[in-house]
């Protein structure tokens, strides 16, 4: 099921596909922006876990006769319906990072994975800074050759 919210967010089931904003943080266009604190991002990422899950009642679609599906692709498509899904818990994420959880048109909680990825970017940048500082310290103490 597809749904679109009044703000322009598009969902496929509970998966947020896009948002109407282009993500620009141009101060003239968005005066309410603030930088994400890397330590806060690290705390969020460290407090959530990934899960494998399988939906309770998966409906298998009838691809036979569907003009948009090549008949030779049907076995592979059907096999995908038997796979586990990998994701995050919206309940757990809501506690750690409520800005990354939205509600769809049916009131189901949905994860804005774009928000999670943004936090991951900040965590990686912070870790790169820490790695570089450690590298410099090791070079200073003669434990590592300079690059």
ABEGO torsion letter per residue (X at the ends): XBBBBAAGBBBBEABBABBABAGBABAAABAABBBBBAAAAAAAAAABBBBBBBBABBBBBBABGBAABBAAAAAAAAAAAABBBBBBBAAAAAAABAAABBBBAAGBBBBBAAAAAAAAAAAAAAAAAAAAAAAAAAAAAGABBBX
